[in-house]
Amino acid sequence: MKKFWFVFLCCTLIVSCKNSKSKSSSHVSLIPENTQLIIKINSTEGLENGLKNNALIQTIKNYTRIEEFSSLLIPLNKTQNNNNLIAVSKNENDSLDISFIIPISKNGISTDSITELKIDSSYVSNQNIQKFYFSNNSFYSTIIDSTLFISNKLELTKKASNKKKTDHQELETLLNTSDTKKMVSICYNHKNGNIKPIIFNDTTLNNKQFSNYTMIDSDISQNSILINGITKASDSTKSLINIFKNTIPQENQIHTIIPATIDYFKSITFDNYDIFHQNLIKHQFQDSTTTHEVLQNVVEIGQIRNKGQEAIILRSIDPSHTLENLNASYTGNEFRSVVIYELENSNSILNSFNPILKSKSLNKNVITIGDFIIFSDDISFLKSIISNYQNNTTLSEDASYKNLKQDLSDESSLLIFGNSTELNAILNTNFTDDKKLNPSQFKTSAIQYVYDTNFAHVNAVFKTHKNKTRSNSVNEELNISIDADLLSKPQLIKNHTNNQMDIVVQDVNNSLYLISNTGKVFWKKQLNDKIIGDIKQIDIYKNGRLQLVFNTSKRLYVLDRNGKEVKPFPLSFNTPITQPVSVFDYDKKKNYRFMITQGKSVSMYDKNGKIVTGFTYKSAQNTISSQPKHFRIGRKDYIVFAHGNKIEILDRVGRRRVTAKENISFSENEIYLYNNQFTTSNTNGELLEINQSGRVNHKNLNANSEHKIATTSKTLVVLNDNKLTIKSKTIELDFGDYTAPKIFYINDKLYITVTDLQSKRGYLFDSQAKPIANFPVYANSQLELNNIDRDSALEVITKGDNDAIIVYEIR
């Protein structure tokens, strides 16, 4: 996957991993020696779409180094394989060695399957090595056992071909612990440091080996990159992470005292400073002569920066005692009732935290606020801290920071935060380009380490943030692009794992996508044809886990949450299916029935894919022109559909229950249950209501033959030309090409949507025919409405550009 280099460059800003020295017989053993970076792709489809839609990735993709290195990555998405490995290292010439280790699936795979590759037919090898070119770079491939090995270096491919495998048992164990539900896993070897990313905008940390290795899993959505994993160093190594050994992380509280506009802060916590100090000495970061008695009660130390200003912050469980031990002298200066002290020698205190914290300035001025003691040589900066604290405009109250904290632990040994300015500085330090990110987008980023026994958890978050808009507003939350143009309108379905909503959509290549409400593509599945109608959900195992049910013209599918086919489905049909599958659950006991319509015929199947022999209706006189529906009135079940000029009303076993008293010239509208009567319309613009005796009641809608209707059990909506009637109230829209109205019942309220496909405007009304504020919105398909996430605001989804899905939030 060519674009995968972007993930490497993003994630190596903050991560790392160790090579192993034990034996392994798997394809992991083909990883070359001295590999510094290992990338494991768990979901090619999800990762490719995450990269395509992520705002940060799209912003940095034009860095020169990314453009240069991305040419070395072959398009792994064409292999249709997950669990591919990419091994990266730098050689003695300071150029990159890249190896691709691809398990061969049961369907087989070779470089021939990737059409972008140009095979060098003149290359001859006695080791079954093939040479090819991609993006003006040469590569060498061979197959070892059941693994395809590709490298841009012939020597590495020869070693693999000779089965000179490297012992990687520990590494294999590490990779096997990765979360395969995440898009990508990354392992970085800190000891093989030729590829040395700048982890922080902090030369103190970057100049030291932080750990032996780090293993992380990452998910990438449109507005965020979320990273979780572990980092570990042996006790004998001089690694910074070891200074937290035998300490207990505390809740980071510096954000409660610093201004919301801060560029950067670093917070270090521990439960016992003596242990922390002894670790610094043990791992040779300090000598035993360093004084520390004054810091006995300190549990957190931090450093903050803002536009060239700097401050050091201590949090003490006994701040008055700590201040007294500092021997600070009173200068007579105060600001807003806060006393400003002065220290003669603050550097001796700062040296107690070397090398994890260093300050360029003297930090001679001191103030105390609550449990915090704050040092800075800039009195104006101290005054700003006081003002923001008293005005309650601290970082902890900032909406974007609160949003960031949702993906972080409350307690951590080391927490580093940066705003867009800081992130931009880190990127420009890693790359030679001088580019500026959009501050309004990349407002918050953070990385934290939470020490636990003999390793540390790693969490990192890169997030965009949009300020919540005022009430009665509509905000575009997401604009998700997929791999091809949309074939169907996007549809919302329930996610049983989190009680939120996901999005399903099919593209013109007949691929079906499941996408989260944050824009993450969970999977993409190739189908044989276009889906007919909407996708339904069932609980086939009666355990709360939902499956997708739908049909194409030739197959009936049941897919589980992961896109896997539920056996014995799909069912295949020789005669084309002509209507969407009807799913019946007569008694709400999840004993599902699937009705398949094929021209004039219908067939009923149970959830095991077997024909229901007790259903007696087989064929209509004419082609069935509407999707069969199930209604219940009182204790009676009805199956209703139209064919020719007749309406068929059956009982649950297929016997005719009601016979309509007259023939009907059906319009293109569906059949509904409205006021306990079977309701549709005819080409004369009349509403037809058929009661349980078969009598047909006509109501003049004053509509043309192309009118559109929708109903609930009590509400009727009619669209005729540009006139929309909701119950008895009519509103006049601009002339256009409108979709059928759709009714939504959410939180005891009715909403009605229509979309003008000509002007690409989507409308939303309430049950009183009043337009919802700030509608219409840009839309290219019918609107879907629901609450798709954890907050109380409703969302609207629709087709945007030909290959895009738009999510709006209504507040």
N, C-alpha and C positions, 0 to 999 in steps of 0.2 A: 504494500500500500504506500504509494508515493508520499502521500500527505502525512504518513506516520512520523516522519522526522520532526514535525511540529510538536508532537507529544513528547518526543525525546528531549527536545530543547526546552520545552516548558517544564517538564517534570525534573530534569536534571538540575534545574535551578535549586532544587530542595532535597534531592534524594540520592541514595547510594546502595551497594551490595557486595558480598564476599564470594570468592570462588571457593570450591570445596576440594578436598584431597582424598575422598573415599571413592570406592568403586561403584559404578552404575552401569547397567546394561541398556538403559533407555536412550532415546534420542538426545536426552540432556547431556549424555557423555560425549556427544559430538561438538559441544561448545568448545571453541579453541582455548588453549591456554592463554593466560594474560588478558582474557576478556575483562573489560572494565564495566560494560553496561549490557544487561540482558533485558530484552523486552519480550513479554509474552502476551500475544494477542488472544483475548478470550472471545471477542465478538467483532468480526471484521465489519459486519453491516452497521452495528451500533457505533463502533469507533469511527468509521468513515463518515457517518452522518453527524456524529458529535463534532468532529473536526470541521465539517463543512458549515455547521451552524453556530459554533462557539464564537462569541464576539472577540475574546482575547486572542484566540488562535488566528482569526481572520485579521486582527490588527497587526500581529507580529510576523505574519507569513512572508512579508516582503523584506525582512532583514536579509542582508546579503549572504550571511552564513547559512541561513535556512534555505535560500534559493540554491546555493551551491551544493549543500549536502543532500537536499531532497532528491537530486538527480541520481543519487546512488541507491535509492530505495526502489526496488522492483514492485509492481502492482500486485501485492499479495491478495487483495480482495478478489482477484480473478481466480484464485485457487479454490474459493468457496470452502476454505478450511479454517477452523478455529484452532487454538493452541499452537499457532506458529511461533517460533522463537527467532529473534533477531539479536545477534551478538556483535557488539561494537567495541573496538579498541583503537588506539593510536600506535602506529609503528615507529621505527627509529627515524623515519623521514618526516615525522610529524603529519602524516596523512592517515586517513581512516581506513581500517580494515573492517569490512562488514560481511557477516555470514548470516544466511537464512537457513533455518532448520525447520523443515516442513513435513509433518507426519503425512504419509500417503493414506488417503481414505480408501474405503472398499471399492469406490468407483475408479480409483487410480488417478494419478496426476503426473504431469511432466511439464517441462518448460514449453513444450509445444502447445499447451493449452492456453498460454498467455500470448495472445496475438500481437502485443506490442513489442515482443522480443524478436530480434533478428538473429537467426542462427548462422553461425560461421561454418559453412559446410566444408571449407578448406582445412579446418583444424582437425588434426589427427592425434589421437591419444591411445596408448595401449592400456590405459587405466579406466576406460569407459567414461572419460570426462568429455563433456560437451562445452563448447565455447559459444557465447552469444553476446549481443550488444543491446543495451537499453540506455536511452538518453545519452548516447555518445560515450558510454562507459562499457568496458568489457567485463564479463562475468564468466565463471566456470562452475559447472554443475555436475553432480554425480548422484547416483542412488545407492545408498548403503542400507541393506536390509529393507526396511519399510519406511525409509526416510529420504526425502529429497534434500540434498545439501547444495547450497549455492553460495559463492563468495566472489568478491571482486579481486581476490588474490589467489593465483594458481597454487601457490604453496599450501595454503590452508585447505584447498579442495583436494590436493594430493594426499595430505595427511589424513583427511577424512576418508578418502578412497582406500587408503592403505589400512583403514580401521585402526589408526593410531588414536584411540579414544582417550580422553582425559577423565580421570576419576573425579566424579562430581556428586557423590552420594549426598553430602550435606546440602549442596546446592539444589539437588533434585527434591530433597525433603522440603527445603525452603520454598521452592516453586510450587510444590504440591499443596502447600498451606495457603496459597493465594486464593482470593475469592473469585471463583470463576463466573460469578454473577456480575462482576464489574467488567468494564470494557477492556481494560488493559492492566497488566501487572508489570512492574519495573524493578529490576534489581541492579544496584550499583556498588561496585567494589571500591571502597575508599582507599585501599592500600595500593591498588594499581591506578595511581592517580594521574596518568597522562591526560585523560579527559577530566579536567578539574573544573567543574562548574562553580560559578560564584553563587553560593547558597544565600548569603545575606549581603546587604549593603553595609558590611561591617568587616573591615580588614582584620580585626582581632580574631573573629571566628573563622574567617576564610583561610587564615594563615596556619591554622592548626588542623590536625586530623581529627575530625569530629567523631568518627566511629570506624568499625571495621567494615560493616555492610549495612545497607538498608533495603528492605523489601516493602514495596508499596503497591496498593491497588487503586485504580483511579476510574472515576466516572466523569464524563464530559457532556454537559448539556449546553443549551444556547447561552445561558447566563452564568454558568459556573463551571469550575474544575474542582472536584472534591477528591481528596487523597487521604487514604488511611493505610497504616502499615506498622512495621516495627523496625527498630535499629538496634544494633548490638555490637559490643566490642569485648574482646577477651580481657580479663582482669589485669593481665600483665602489660597491656598496650597503653601507650601514652595517647589516649583518645579522650576528647573533652566530655563525651557522654558519661564517662566513668566517674566524674566528679559528683554525680547525683546518686551514686551507689549507696544503699542503706539509708537514704533519706526518703521522706514521704512528701509527695507533691502537695502544695497548699493551694487554696483558691486564689487565683490571680485577682487582685483588687486595684491595681494601679489605674485601670481605666475609670475608676470612680472619682479620681482626683484630677485627671488631666483634661485639657480642653478638647472639645469635639473636633477641632480643626487641626489636631496634631498630625504631623507627617509620619512619625515613627515612634514606637516604643518597644522596649525589651524588658521582660519581667522574668526574674529568676526567683524560685521559691524553694524552701526546704523546711523541715520541721525542727531541725537541730543544726545550728550554725557550726558547732564544734565538729560534727561528722563531716559536714561540707568542707570545712577548712582542712581537716585531716586528709580528705580525698585529694584536695589540691596539692598537698605536700606529697602524698603517696605516689601520685601519678606525675610528679616532677614538674608541676606547673608553678609551684612556689617552694621556697625553702622554709625550714622550720623557724626561722627568725622573724617571719612576718607576724606582726601584732594583730590581734583580733578581739581582745577582751571587750572593747567598746560595743561590739556587735553581737553580744551574747543573746539579746532579746529580739534580734532582727529575724524575720521569717520571709521577707520579700525585699528584693532590691531591684530597682529599675532604672532605665535610662530613656529619656525622651528627647526628640529633636523636632524642631519646627522652624523652617525657613532660616537655618543657620544658628538658631538659638538652641541651647542645650541645658538639660537639668538632670541631676541624679536624685533618685527617690528611694528612701528606706521606709519600710513598714515594720513597726516594732510592736510587740505585745505589751511593752511598757515604754511608750515614747518619751515620757518625762525623764525617766531614768537614763535612757539612751542619749537624750539631748544633754543631760547633765554631764555624762561621761565624755561628751564631745568637747567640753570646755569652750563652748561658744560664748562670745562676749556680746553684750547688748550694745547696739550702736545708737539707740535713741530713735531709730527709724521705724515707723509703722505704716501699714497700708490697710485701710478698712478694718482696723482693730486687730490686724495680724502683725505681730512683732517680727522684725527682720534682724537676725543675728549675723555675726561674722566669725569665721573660723580662721585661725592662723595657718593651719596645715591640714587641708582636706585631702591632700594626696595620699597620706598615710592610710586613710580609710579606704580610698579607692584601690590602693594596692592590695588590699585584703581580698579583692574579687578579681584580681588579675589571673588569667588572661581573658576570662569570659566577659569582663566589663572594663573598658578603658575610656578615659575622658581626656579630650584635648585641652580643656580649660581648667582653671583652678577651682571653680565651684566654691568660692569663699563665702558667699551669702547663703544664709540658711533661714527657712521658715518652717513652722509646724502647723499642720491642719489635721485634726483628729489623730489617727495613728500614724500619720505620714510625716516624715522629715525630708524636706526638699532642699537640695543644694543647687545653686547656679551662680555663675559670675555675672549674669545679666539680671539686674534688679527688675527691668521692665518685663522680663519673661516670668519672674516670680509673681509680679503684680497681675499679669494676664492669667496665671494659674489660679490666683486668689479670686479674681473677678469671675472667671468661668465657673469655679466651684460654687461661689455664693449665688450666681445666677442660674445654677442648675443646668449649665450648658456643657457638661462633661461628656467625654466619649461614651460612657456607659449609657447615656440618654439618647445617643444618636441612633436613628432608625437603621441606617446601613450597618452600623456595628452590631446592633441587636440581631439583625438578620444574619450577619456573619457568625455570631456566637451560637446560633442554633446548630451549627455543624462542628462545634468545638467542645471539648470537655471543660468544665468549670475549673478543675484543678490541673495544673501542669508544672513540671519542673522548669521548663523554659518556654516562654511564649514571645513570639516576635510578630509585631503588627506593622503594616505599612499601607499608606494610602496610595493613590494613583501616582503621585510624585515619586514616592519611594519605589514603587514597582517599576516605573519608567527608568529610574536610576539603576536598578538591578539589571534590567534587560540591556540597557546601554553599556553596562560594565561587561556583561557576557558577550555582547556583540559590538562591533566597531562602529555601527551606524549610530547616528544621533537622532532618534525618533522620539516623538512625544505622543503618549497615549491620551485618549480623551478623558479628562478628569471626571466628567459627569458620568462615565460608564464604570471605570475600574476604581471604585472608591475605596474598597477594602480588600486586603489580602492578609493572610496570617498563616503561620506555621507554629505548631506546638509539639513539645516532647514531654511525655508523661512517663516518668521512670517507674518500672514495675519489676521488682526482684532483680533479675540479671539482664534485663533488656528495657527498652523504652518504646512506648507506643508513639507513632507519628501521625499527626493529623495536619492537613494543610488545606486551605480554602482560597480560591481566587474567585471573586464574585463581582458581577456588575450590580448596580443598585439603581432603581428608579424610585424617586420620592413618591410616597403615596399622595395621590392627587385628592383634591377636595371632594366632598360628597356630590352626588349627581354628576359624576364624570365617567367617561369611558377611556380606558388606557390600553394601548396595545402592549400586551405582556410578552408575547412570543411571535416570531415569524419563522417557521420551521421549513427549511427546504429539504426535499427528499431527492432520490437519485434520478427521477424521471417525472414527467407531467402526471398530474392526478387524473385517474380514470373515473373515480367516484368522489362524491362529497365526503369530507371527513365526518366521522361518527364518534360519539362518546360511548364508552362502555365502562362498567364498574370494575375497579381493581380490588379484588377481595383481600389482597395482602395488606392494604392500608386504608380501605374504605374511602378512597378517592376515585377519581375518574381518569381513564387513559383514552387515547385516541387511536382509532383504526382507520386506515385508508388504503386504497389500492391504486397502483400507478398503471400507466398505459402498457407496461411490459407484463402486466398481470401479477406483479409482486404485491403481497399484502404486508403492511407494516403495523406493528404495535409500538406506539410512542407514548412516553409518559407525559404528565401534565407540565413537566419542566422542559420538554423537548428532547429527552433521551430516547433514541431508537432502541427498544428492547430486542427486536428481531425483525427480519424481513424474510418472507416465505414466498417462494415461486409457486404460483398456481397454474392450472392448465388453461384457464379462461377467465372471463369477466364474472365477478360476483353479481348475481341477480338479486336486487332488492337490498334490504338492510341486514346487518348481522345481528343475530339474537344471542342471548346468554342463557345457559342452563347450569344446573348443579347435578350432573349425571350420577355422581357418586354419593350424593346426599351428605356431603361433609363440609359445605360452605365454600368449596373451591369451584370457581366458575369456569365454564368452557364456552368457546365461540361456536355457533352453529350457522352455517350458510351453505348456499349451493351455487354452482356454475351450471351451465347447460348440460354438463355430462356427469357431475359428481356432487355428492352430498358430503360436506366436511363437518367434522367435530374436532376442534383444536383445543389443547390445554393451554394453560397460562404461558407456557414457554414456546408455543407455536408447534408443539409436537402433536401428531395425529393420534386421536383416541381410537383404539381398535374396537370394533372392526371397521371403523370409518377410515378413509372415505369410501362410500358406496359409489360404484360406477354404473352408468345407465347407457344403453345403446340408443334409446329414443330420447331426443332432447327434452330437458326440463324447461318449461315455459313460464313458470311463475316462481316467486320466492318461496322457499320452504316455509310451511306453516308449522309452528311448534305449539302443541296443545298440552296443557297440564290441568286436566278437568277438575280434579279434586284438590289441587294445590299440595299434592303429596310427592311431587317430583317423579311421577311415573309418566315420563314424557312420551308423546306421540309426534311423529314427523309426517306431515302430509306432503307428498310430492305430486306436482301437477305436470302432466305431459300431454299437451294439446287438449284433447277431450277427456283424457283419463286422469284418475287420481289413484294414488296408492298410499296406504298408511303403514308406517314402520314404527317399531318400538325402539327403545334406547339401546338395544343390543343389535340393531340393524336388521331385525327380522320382520317380515311382512305380518301385519296384524290380520289374521284370517277372519276375525269376527267383524271386521268392517266390510259391509256388504255392497256399498256403492262402488261401482267400477268405472262407468263412463257416462259422459253427458251426450246430448244430441249434437251439441255444437262445441267449438273450441272454447275452453274456459277462459274468460277474459278478465277475471279479478282474482287476487290472492285469496284462497279460502281463509275465513276467519272463524274463531270460536267466540260465542257470546253465551252468557248465562243470564236468564231472566227467572227470578225466583229460584226454583230447584231444578229447572229444566236447562239442558245444554242444547245449543244450536250451532251447526256448522253451516256457514253461509258463503255463497259465491255466485257469480253470474256467468252465463253462457248464452250466446246468441241474444235473444230478447227475453230470456227467462231468468228468474232468480231462484236458486236452489237453496232450500232451507231444510237441513237434515238434522237428525239426532246424532248422538255420539257414535252409534254403530252404523251410520250410513243410511238409515231409513228416512224417507221423506216425512218431515214433521209438520211442515206448513206448505200449502200450495197457494201461490199468489193468484189473485182473481183476474189478473190481466197481464198482458205482455208489456215489456218495458223497452224503450229505445234508450239504452244506457249511455250516459256521458262517459268521459274518461275518469271520473271520480271513483273513489273506493266506496265500499259499503260500510256504514257505521252503525253502532247502536246508540240512538239518540232518543231520549224520552221513552226508553224501553220499547222502541220500535226500530225495525231494520230500515235504515235510512240511506238513500243515495239520491242521485238527480238524473234527469234525462236530457236529451239534446234540445228539448224545447225550453230549457231554462226553468224547469220546475223541480222542486224538492219533493221526493216521493217517500212516504212513510208507510211501511207495510206492518200491520199488526199481527198478532199471533193467530188470528183467524184468516189471514191472507188478504184482507181488504187493503187496497192501496189508496192512500190519501194524497192528493195533489196540492201543492202550495206554489203559487207563482213567485219566482225569485226575481222576475224582471231581468233575466240574465240571458246572454247569448249562449250558443252551443259550446263555447270554449271556456265557460266559467269554471271556477275551481272552488271546492268546498272542503271543510274539515270540521269535525265535531268532537266534543267530549260527550259524556252522558247527558249534560244539561246545556251546553254552549254550542251554538252554530256560528261558523265563520264562512263568509262567502266573498270571493274575489271575482269581480266581473269587470273586465277591461281594467280601468284604473280606479275602480271604486271598491273599497274594502269595507264590508259590513261585519261588525262584531256584535252579536246579539241583535239589537235593533238599531244600533248606531252606525252610521255610514260616514267614512272619511274619504276624501278624494286625493289620490296620489298623482304624481306626474305620470304621463303615459310612458309605457315601457313594456319590457318582456319579463313578466313576473313568474317566480316559482309558486307552487301551490302554498297556501298558508299552512302553517304548522302551529299546533297548540301545545304549550308546556304548562304543567301544573306543578309549581315548586313553592314550598313553604306556604301553603294555603292560598297561593295567588296564581292567577292565570296570566300567561304571556302568549302573544301571538307574533310570529315572525313571517315576513315575506322578503324576497330579494328581487330587485330589478337587475336582471342579467345584462340588460342593455347598457345601463349607466353604472353597473357594478356597485350598487348601493343596497345595504341590508337594513331593513326596518324592524323595529321592535315596539309593540304596543301592549298596553295592559287590557284587562277585560272590559274597561269602559271606553275602549278605542282611543285612549290618550297615548300619544307617542312618549316613549321613555326618553329622558333628556339625553342630548348629545348623539342621538341616532337621527339619520342613518349613518352607518359606517361603511368603509370600503369592504366589499364582499363580492365573491365570484361564484357563490353557490348558496344553497339554502343555509340558513343559520341554525346551529344547534346550541341549546341553552341549558346550563346546569351549573351547580356549584361543584367544581372539579378538584378543589384542594381543601386545605384545612381551615381557611378563613371563611368569613360569612358572606363575602362578596360573590356574586354570580359571574360566570364567564360565558362568553360566546365564542364558538369556533366556526370557522368558515374557510373556504378555499380563497387564497390570495392570488398571487401570480400562478402561472400554470403549474409550477412544481412546488408550491408553498402552501402551508397551513397557517392561518392567523388565529391567535388567541387574544381576545379582548377581555378585560376585567371591567365590570360595572360596579361603580361605588356610589 
